[in-house]
C-alpha cells in the first residue's frame, strides 16, 4: 500500500463522513430539535440586561 492508496482511503472516509452528517442534519426526526435551537438567540434572558444594555 503506497501513499496514493492512503490518500484515496482518507478521501473516501471523508466523503462518507460528510454524507452521513448531511443526512443526519436533513433528517426529519431532527427537525424539531434544530427548530428549537434556531430560536435560542431570540429567547429573553431571564437574568436580563439593564435598560442601557449592561449586564446586572
C-alpha positions as CSV (number, residue, x, y, z in Angstrom):
1,X,0.0,0.0,0.0
2,X,1.6,3.2,-1.1
3,X,0.8,6.8,-0.2
4,X,-1.7,7.3,-3.0
5,X,-3.8,4.4,-1.7
6,X,-3.8,6.1,1.7
7,X,-4.9,9.4,0.1
8,X,-7.8,7.6,-1.6
9,X,-8.8,5.9,1.6
10,X,-8.8,9.1,3.6
11,X,-10.7,10.9,0.8
12,X,-13.4,8.2,0.8
13,X,-13.7,8.2,4.6
14,X,-14.1,12.0,4.5
15,X,-16.8,11.7,1.8
16,X,-18.7,9.0,3.8
17,X,-18.5,11.2,7.0
18,X,-19.7,14.3,5.1
19,X,-22.6,12.4,3.6
20,X,-23.5,10.9,7.0
21,X,-23.5,14.3,8.7
22,X,-25.5,15.8,5.8
23,X,-28.1,13.0,6.1
24,X,-28.3,13.5,9.9
25,X,-28.9,17.2,9.6
26,X,-31.6,16.9,7.0
27,X,-33.3,14.1,8.8
28,X,-37.0,14.8,9.6
29,X,-36.5,13.3,13.1
30,X,-34.1,16.1,13.9
31,X,-36.2,19.0,12.6
32,X,-37.9,19.8,16.0
33,X,-34.6,19.9,17.8
34,X,-33.0,22.1,15.2
35,X,-36.0,24.5,15.1
36,X,-35.8,24.8,18.8
37,X,-32.1,25.5,18.7
38,X,-32.6,28.1,16.0
39,X,-34.9,30.1,18.3
40,X,-32.5,30.2,21.3
41,X,-30.9,33.6,20.4
42,X,-34.4,35.2,20.4
43,X,-35.5,33.9,23.8
44,X,-35.4,36.6,26.5
45,X,-32.6,36.2,29.0
46,X,-34.1,35.8,32.5
47,X,-31.0,37.2,34.2
48,X,-31.6,40.2,31.9
49,X,-29.8,43.2,30.8
50,X,-30.2,46.7,32.2
51,X,-32.0,49.3,30.1
52,X,-28.7,50.6,28.8
53,X,-27.5,47.1,27.7
54,X,-25.1,46.4,30.5
55,X,-25.2,43.1,32.5
56,X,-26.6,43.3,36.0
